[in-house]
Amino acid sequence: MEIDELTSAELRVWQAFPRGTEVNFRTTPDEEATAGNTWGPERTLRAEVLRTLLLNGPRTAGETAVLKVAGARITGRLDLQYAAVDCPVHLWACYFEEEVDLYGAQLRRLSLGVSVLPSLHATALRLDDSLRLTLCRVRGPVRLAGARITGALFLDRARIGEPAQGADATSAPLHDASVPPIPPVPNRRREDVLQLNGAVIEDHLSARGLTVHGTLRLYGASIAGALDLDEAQLNCPAGVALRGTGLAVGSDLNARYLTANGELCLKGATIAGTLGLSDSRLDNPTDTTLHASTLSVGADLNAMRLVSNGRINLRGARIPGQLNFSYATLSHPGGVALRASSLVAGELWFREARPIQGMVSLRRSQLDLLHIAPETWPDEVRLDGLTYTTLAPHELAERRLALLRRDRDGHVPFSYEQLTAAYRRIGNDGAARTVQLAKQRRHRATLSPYARLWGYVQDATVGYGFRPVRAASWLLSLLLIGTLAYTAERPRALKPDEAPPFNALFYTLDLLLPIIDFGQEHAYTPTSTGLQSLAYALITTGWVLATTIAAGVTRTISRQ
């Protein structure tokens, strides 16, 4: 390209390039590029001129060449496919009429902050430094699949994609309403508008306040530092807003104050630090809001004050620290609000959380601490195989037992054993016996009629062995009745010369206790039909009490 073929604007850039000085076409320091298609020739650059500069531009000895332009309108397609560019590129607050194509390119540093683009094709890009897309407005897809960025990637407050047709009018447009819009990019899948699948970022990815209309794809991506999605807005109604299957983050994943309309998929993701979802809102009412099965977190998953309208799936997740849903609102009426089966976590907190709407499944989960108030549990749960060391806050056994009756799997003996063990660890044996008695009563409903009848007898007499005072009351009452009756009408001696002196108390004990023999029962016999019937009743009741007491003692010993 000959220098006399350049416009005045292009000539300024051409002459500034070898010295690395900036050419700023902006009329005000805070001018945005949304109205860039109205800019005239005095600030218009052809993409082919920029390409020539980057590949074969002039160099000055002792100076570092840098393409540094602000506030320009760039016409044509900037095509740098497979190009090797050895100088930094700063195209700040520029308006691109056509796609920027960096497929397979190798660059030192790239900054497109505050610019407006139809789309960015940077698949397999190689960057020796950082990539800045801060405050960018991109109507079409940004494709960075397979990219390798030695530095950081900045997407803070960028806006990618366009709202779906008929979306909420509160969503701000990507350009000034008075300016004709950029023509849409044809043949692009709207749902994958920000593609970082397979990308390797050797520093952090900062995307605070990012807005994405479509899917943010991080499938198999690797980020050595932190991933910051605080205050981001991810919009893909009834679809996948973030697809992060197999994502690896070397530090924290921060998504506080996040708003997601659609599913967040972190299936099989590995986060070396903490996953933060506190104060976020996840909406996908007919399906899953957070799909994080087999997620592995190095520290905590903080979801305090989280609002989730849809299913949260944490099946098989590994969280050694806290899984904290304190003050959260989980809602999926008629469905599963929280699926955390086979979860392994240090602590699961629902402190002052709102009552959960929808089923909660914690089957086969392992927890050191479960902190949840009885009123927080939903009407339907699945708890078979759930193990925990400590249950908080401390509540009466009767309040905790109401939950076990809501189990969708029916009578689950293991759940009663876990609750019993929790009370025993804090030394509350009375509550532990209450739980065990409730377990026997629940089990009784599953037995045959004859077995249920025997169960009612054990319950009424000794409370299945967990109410020893009740058995003592029965024995004392019967002993008193027998003693008074046989004192008032003394039985007749069978062999007067050989009979020991009569004692109404020990005679009654002989009738009640089938094993102990005081010699009274065999020496005396009642004189009337009524007293004979009382003797039969005492003998029968004594056997029943002895059998049930023995069963209860045996159960207690085996339990210890």
RONU-854119 format. One record per residue (C-alpha): residue in three letters; x, y, z. Coordinates in steps of 0.05 Angstrom, whole numbers, padded with zeros to 5 digits, always signed. Example, Ala and Ser with C-alpha at 12.3 -4.5 7.8 and 13.67 -1.06 7.14 Angstrom:
// RONU-854119
ALA+00246-00090+00156 SER+00273-00021+00143 
***
This chain:
// RONU-854119
MET+00000+00000+00000 GLU+00028+00067-00020 ILE+00027+00124+00029 ASP-00006+00171-00021 GLU-00066+00124-00020 LEU-00080+00139+00053 THR-00133+00187+00078 SER-00113+00241+00127 ALA-00139+00200+00186 GLU-00101+00138+00162 LEU-00038+00178+00151 ARG-00039+00201+00224 VAL-00043+00129+00247 TRP+00011+00107+00198 GLN+00060+00160+00223 ALA+00044+00147+00297 PHE+00052+00072+00292 PRO+00128+00066+00291 ARG+00135+00110+00352 GLY+00079+00076+00391 THR+00041+00141+00402 GLU-00035+00144+00408 VAL-00081+00174+00356 ASN-00144+00196+00391 PHE-00204+00215+00348 ARG-00252+00223+00406 THR-00286+00290+00414 THR-00296+00282+00489 PRO-00258+00237+00538 ASP-00321+00197+00554 GLU-00349+00191+00483 GLU-00378+00123+00469 ALA-00373+00085+00403 THR-00446+00066+00399 ALA-00458+00122+00348 GLY-00396+00104+00308 ASN-00432+00091+00242 THR-00447+00166+00238 TRP-00374+00186+00243 GLY-00346+00218+00180 PRO-00282+00206+00139 GLU-00241+00249+00187 ARG-00242+00191+00236 THR-00252+00131+00190 LEU-00198+00078+00179 ARG-00199+00020+00130 ALA-00186-00049+00161 GLU-00137-00066+00105 VAL-00093-00007+00125 LEU-00091-00031+00197 ARG-00074-00101+00173 THR-00017-00075+00130 LEU+00010-00035+00189 LEU+00010-00095+00235 LEU+00043-00142+00186 ASN+00089-00098+00145 GLY+00085-00029+00176 PRO+00145+00018+00183 ARG+00191+00011+00242 THR+00237+00063+00275 ALA+00302+00042+00307 GLY+00301+00050+00382 GLU+00224+00055+00384 THR+00171+00004+00400 ALA+00117+00000+00348 VAL+00046+00000+00376 LEU-00021+00006+00341 LYS-00056+00053+00388 VAL-00121+00084+00364 ALA-00182+00111+00401 GLY-00249+00132+00374 ALA-00242+00110+00302 ARG-00293+00081+00254 ILE-00263+00019+00221 THR-00292-00003+00155 GLY-00283-00070+00122 ARG-00263-00135+00154 LEU-00201-00136+00198 ASP-00173-00204+00176 LEU-00113-00228+00215 GLN-00124-00303+00207 TYR-00060-00342+00225 ALA-00022-00276+00227 ALA+00038-00266+00273 VAL+00036-00195+00301 ASP+00096-00175+00343 CYS+00069-00109+00369 PRO+00013-00091+00419 VAL-00055-00073+00390 HIS-00099-00021+00424 LEU-00163-00003+00388 TRP-00200+00032+00443 ALA-00272+00058+00436 CYS-00273+00041+00362 TYR-00332+00024+00319 PHE-00322-00038+00274 GLU-00370-00045+00216 GLU-00351-00117+00203 GLU-00326-00178+00242 VAL-00255-00179+00270 ASP-00223-00245+00250 LEU-00164-00268+00292 TYR-00171-00342+00279 GLY-00105-00377+00295 ALA-00069-00310+00303 GLN-00009-00297+00349 LEU-00008-00230+00383 ARG+00030-00198+00440 ARG-00026-00157+00470 LEU-00096-00139+00447 SER-00143-00086+00475 LEU-00211-00072+00445 GLY-00242-00040+00506 VAL-00305+00004+00499 SER-00310-00015+00425 VAL-00371-00036+00386 LEU-00365-00099+00342 PRO-00412-00143+00302 SER-00372-00204+00325 LEU-00303-00228+00344 HIS-00273-00291+00315 ALA-00212-00309+00356 THR-00213-00385+00359 ALA-00144-00415+00374 LEU-00117-00345+00387 ARG-00048-00342+00420 LEU-00034-00281+00464 ASP+00031-00268+00501 ASP-00003-00219+00547 SER-00074-00200+00565 LEU-00137-00191+00525 ARG-00181-00131+00543 LEU-00254-00129+00522 THR-00276-00084+00579 LEU-00341-00047+00565 CYS-00345-00076+00494 ARG-00411-00081+00458 VAL-00414-00142+00413 ARG-00479-00158+00378 GLY-00458-00226+00352 PRO-00415-00281+00381 VAL-00347-00275+00413 ARG-00309-00339+00396 LEU-00247-00353+00438 ALA-00252-00428+00438 GLY-00184-00460+00445 ALA-00150-00393+00456 ARG-00087-00391+00499 ILE-00077-00326+00537 THR-00013-00319+00578 GLY-00041-00260+00616 ALA-00111-00244+00639 LEU-00177-00236+00602 PHE-00219-00174+00619 LEU-00293-00173+00603 ASP-00316-00125+00656 ARG-00383-00092+00640 ALA-00380-00118+00569 ARG-00446-00134+00533 ILE-00447-00195+00488 GLY-00506-00214+00443 GLU-00574-00183+00438 PRO-00637-00195+00479 ALA-00684-00246+00449 GLN-00742-00219+00409 GLY-00796-00198+00457 ALA-00748-00194+00516 ASP-00760-00146+00573 ALA-00756-00075+00549 THR-00714-00056+00609 SER-00654-00090+00576 ALA-00611-00032+00549 PRO-00595-00033+00474 LEU-00525-00040+00450 HIS-00528+00025+00411 ASP-00561+00093+00412 ALA-00635+00086+00394 SER-00628+00144+00346 VAL-00574+00109+00306 PRO-00586+00053+00256 PRO-00565-00013+00286 ILE-00506-00055+00262 PRO-00531-00107+00212 PRO-00540-00175+00246 VAL-00487-00227+00234 PRO-00516-00284+00191 ASN-00511-00359+00206 ARG-00491-00352+00279 ARG-00520-00394+00335 ARG-00549-00344+00383 GLU-00545-00390+00443 ASP-00468-00395+00444 VAL-00452-00321+00441 LEU-00390-00322+00485 GLN-00348-00383+00471 LEU-00288-00399+00515 ASN-00292-00474+00512 GLY-00224-00506+00516 ALA-00191-00438+00528 VAL-00129-00434+00572 ILE-00121-00370+00612 GLU-00057-00369+00652 ASP-00079-00312+00697 HIS-00149-00292+00718 LEU-00214-00279+00680 SER-00248-00215+00703 ALA-00320-00206+00680 ARG-00352-00163+00734 GLY-00418-00134+00709 LEU-00415-00175+00644 THR-00481-00180+00607 VAL-00491-00240+00560 HIS-00554-00252+00519 GLY-00545-00326+00502 THR-00497-00378+00529 LEU-00430-00365+00561 ARG-00392-00428+00542 LEU-00334-00448+00587 TYR-00335-00522+00572 GLY-00267-00552+00590 ALA-00235-00483+00600 SER-00176-00475+00646 ILE-00165-00411+00686 ALA-00103-00410+00729 GLY-00126-00352+00773 ALA-00195-00329+00795 LEU-00259-00325+00754 ASP-00298-00262+00773 LEU-00371-00259+00752 ASP-00395-00212+00806 GLU-00456-00172+00785 ALA-00458-00207+00718 GLN-00524-00217+00680 LEU-00530-00282+00641 ASN-00594-00286+00600 CYS-00614-00350+00563 PRO-00687-00363+00582 ALA-00705-00437+00584 GLY-00634-00452+00561 VAL-00563-00458+00589 ALA-00538-00390+00611 LEU-00469-00415+00631 ARG-00441-00481+00605 GLY-00381-00496+00649 THR-00377-00572+00646 GLY-00306-00592+00665 LEU-00285-00521+00680 ALA-00221-00515+00721 VAL-00209-00453+00763 GLY-00143-00447+00801 SER-00170-00399+00853 ASP-00240-00373+00871 LEU-00301-00369+00827 ASN-00338-00306+00849 ALA-00409-00297+00824 ARG-00439-00253+00878 TYR-00499-00211+00859 LEU-00503-00252+00795 THR-00569-00252+00757 ALA-00579-00314+00714 ASN-00641-00328+00671 GLY-00628-00400+00651 GLU-00585-00457+00676 LEU-00516-00450+00706 CYS-00480-00514+00689 LEU-00418-00529+00729 LYS-00422-00605+00722 GLY-00355-00636+00738 ALA-00322-00569+00749 THR-00261-00562+00794 ILE-00253-00498+00835 ALA-00190-00496+00878 GLY-00217-00442+00924 THR-00286-00418+00941 LEU-00349-00415+00898 GLY-00387-00352+00916 LEU-00461-00345+00897 SER-00484-00301+00955 ASP-00538-00249+00940 SER-00549-00279+00870 ARG-00614-00294+00835 LEU-00622-00356+00791 ASP-00686-00363+00750 ASN-00705-00424+00710 PRO-00774-00442+00739 THR-00788-00503+00696 ASP-00719-00535+00701 THR-00651-00530+00734 THR-00620-00465+00759 LEU-00554-00494+00782 HIS-00528-00560+00754 ALA-00465-00574+00794 SER-00465-00650+00801 THR-00395-00678+00817 LEU-00371-00607+00829 SER-00306-00604+00868 VAL-00292-00543+00911 GLY-00229-00534+00950 ALA-00260-00493+01006 ASP-00332-00467+01012 LEU-00394-00457+00970 ASN-00425-00393+00996 ALA-00497-00382+00974 MET-00522-00336+01029 ARG-00586-00298+01010 LEU-00588-00336+00945 VAL-00656-00336+00909 SER-00666-00397+00866 ASN-00729-00409+00826 GLY-00717-00479+00798 ARG-00677-00541+00816 ILE-00608-00539+00847 ASN-00570-00603+00830 LEU-00508-00617+00874 ARG-00508-00693+00866 GLY-00440-00722+00884 ALA-00409-00654+00898 ARG-00347-00649+00943 ILE-00344-00588+00988 PRO-00296-00597+01047 GLY-00316-00531+01080 GLN-00385-00499+01085 LEU-00444-00506+01038 ASN-00479-00444+01062 PHE-00552-00430+01044 SER-00565-00384+01103 TYR-00622-00334+01091 ALA-00631-00366+01022 THR-00697-00377+00985 LEU-00702-00443+00947 SER-00766-00454+00907 HIS-00788-00506+00857 PRO-00861-00522+00874 GLY-00882-00590+00850 GLY-00810-00610+00834 VAL-00742-00619+00868 ALA-00716-00555+00899 LEU-00649-00585+00922 ARG-00619-00650+00898 ALA-00556-00663+00939 SER-00553-00738+00940 SER-00484-00768+00952 LEU-00459-00699+00972 VAL-00397-00698+01016 ALA-00391-00632+01054 GLY-00362-00607+01119 GLU-00422-00565+01139 LEU-00490-00553+01108 TRP-00522-00489+01133 PHE-00595-00465+01125 ARG-00593-00415+01181 GLU-00656-00371+01178 ALA-00669-00394+01107 ARG-00740-00388+01082 PRO-00784-00451+01082 ILE-00763-00491+01021 GLN-00816-00502+00968 GLY-00803-00567+00931 MET-00771-00632+00951 VAL-00702-00638+00982 SER-00661-00700+00970 LEU-00600-00714+01014 ARG-00597-00789+01003 ARG-00529-00820+01018 SER-00499-00752+01034 GLN-00444-00745+01087 LEU-00441-00683+01131 ASP-00403-00664+01193 LEU-00454-00611+01212 LEU-00526-00601+01189 HIS-00555-00535+01211 ILE-00628-00528+01193 ALA-00690-00510+01233 PRO-00750-00558+01229 GLU-00794-00505+01196 THR-00745-00496+01139 TRP-00755-00567+01112 PRO-00805-00576+01056 ASP-00866-00621+01057 GLU-00829-00677+01021 VAL-00757-00702+01031 ARG-00713-00762+01015 LEU-00662-00775+01070 ASP-00645-00850+01065 GLY-00571-00859+01078 LEU-00559-00787+01102 THR-00504-00786+01155 TYR-00485-00727+01199 THR-00445-00719+01262 THR-00479-00657+01291 LEU-00549-00631+01282 ALA-00564-00558+01298 PRO-00598-00518+01324 HIS-00618-00559+01385 GLU-00692-00577+01381 LEU-00740-00623+01417 ALA-00743-00693+01388 GLU-00817-00685+01372 ARG-00801-00626+01325 ARG-00748-00665+01289 LEU-00791-00728+01283 ALA-00843-00692+01242 LEU-00792-00689+01185 LEU-00780-00764+01183 ARG-00854-00776+01171 ARG-00849-00735+01107 ASP-00798-00780+01074 ARG-00820-00799+01005 ASP-00790-00869+01013 GLY-00836-00884+01072 HIS-00808-00915+01135 VAL-00732-00905+01133 PRO-00701-00937+01196 PHE-00633-00908+01180 SER-00659-00837+01188 TYR-00684-00852+01258 GLU-00617-00883+01276 GLN-00580-00820+01253 LEU-00626-00775+01293 THR-00618-00820+01354 ALA-00542-00818+01348 ALA-00543-00742+01342 TYR-00581-00735+01408 ARG-00535-00785+01442 ARG-00473-00747+01422 ILE-00498-00687+01461 GLY-00519-00730+01520 ASN-00594-00724+01510 ASP-00613-00797+01523 GLY-00686-00779+01535 ALA-00693-00750+01465 ALA-00656-00810+01436 ARG-00707-00857+01469 THR-00764-00815+01442 VAL-00736-00823+01371 GLN-00728-00898+01380 LEU-00799-00905+01405 ALA-00824-00866+01345 LYS-00784-00912+01300 GLN-00818-00974+01329 ARG-00887-00943+01322 ARG-00872-00925+01249 HIS-00847-00995+01236 ARG-00910-01025+01268 ALA-00953-00997+01211 THR-00915-01041+01162 LEU-00928-01107+01200 SER-00983-01159+01195 PRO-01046-01151+01238 TYR-01022-01202+01290 ALA-00953-01169+01295 ARG-00985-01101+01300 LEU-01028-01126+01358 TRP-00967-01150+01395 GLY-00934-01083+01380 TYR-00992-01046+01412 VAL-00985-01089+01474 GLN-00910-01073+01479 ASP-00924-01000+01467 ALA-00978-00995+01520 THR-00940-01034+01572 VAL-00867-01015+01567 GLY-00862-00969+01507 TYR-00822-01021+01468 GLY-00771-01020+01524 PHE-00758-00945+01519 ARG-00807-00927+01574 PRO-00784-00968+01635 VAL-00823-00923+01683 ARG-00887-00945+01648 ALA-00871-01018+01662 ALA-00857-01002+01735 SER-00923-00966+01740 TRP-00960-01027+01713 LEU-00925-01073+01762 LEU-00936-01029+01822 SER-01009-01019+01805 LEU-01022-01094+01796 LEU-00982-01109+01859 LEU-01024-01060+01899 ILE-01090-01088+01871 GLY-01069-01160+01886 THR-01043-01144+01955 LEU-01107-01108+01976 ALA-01152-01162+01945 TYR-01117-01220+01978 THR-01111-01184+02044 ALA-01186-01172+02045 GLU-01201-01246+02028 ARG-01145-01292+02047 PRO-01134-01352+02001 ARG-01142-01422+02029 ALA-01080-01464+02046 LEU-01075-01527+02005 LYS-01037-01564+02060 PRO-01048-01526+02125 ASP-00994-01565+02163 GLU-00940-01552+02110 ALA-00959-01482+02085 PRO-00915-01423+02103 PRO-00947-01362+02136 PHE-00989-01325+02085 ASN-00965-01258+02059 ALA-01011-01222+02010 LEU-00954-01180+01981 PHE-00909-01240+01965 TYR-00968-01281+01942 THR-00983-01227+01890 LEU-00910-01224+01870 ASP-00910-01299+01860 LEU-00969-01291+01812 LEU-00938-01232+01775 LEU-00866-01255+01767 PRO-00863-01321+01728 ILE-00790-01336+01746 ILE-00786-01317+01820 ASP-00817-01366+01870 PHE-00831-01344+01941 GLY-00869-01408+01957 GLN-00936-01373+01965 GLU-00970-01390+01899 HIS-00963-01466+01907 ALA-00985-01465+01980 TYR-01049-01424+01974 THR-01109-01421+01927 PRO-01163-01367+01921 THR-01228-01383+01955 SER-01275-01347+01906 THR-01285-01344+01832 GLY-01269-01270+01830 LEU-01202-01278+01865 GLN-01186-01338+01820 SER-01199-01295+01759 LEU-01154-01241+01788 ALA-01099-01293+01797 TYR-01105-01314+01724 ALA-01103-01241+01702 LEU-01041-01228+01745 ILE-01005-01289+01717 THR-01022-01271+01645 THR-01003-01198+01654 GLY-00939-01218+01689 TRP-00918-01261+01630 VAL-00934-01204+01581 LEU-00895-01154+01622 ALA-00836-01200+01632 THR-00833-01215+01557 THR-00837-01143+01536 ILE-00787-01120+01588 ALA-00739-01174+01566 ALA-00747-01152+01494 GLY-00735-01080+01512 VAL-00673-01096+01554 THR-00646-01140+01498 ARG-00657-01084+01448 THR-00623-01034+01494 ILE-00562-01078+01505 SER-00554-01093+01430 ARG-00561-01019+01415 GLN-00504-01003+01463 
***
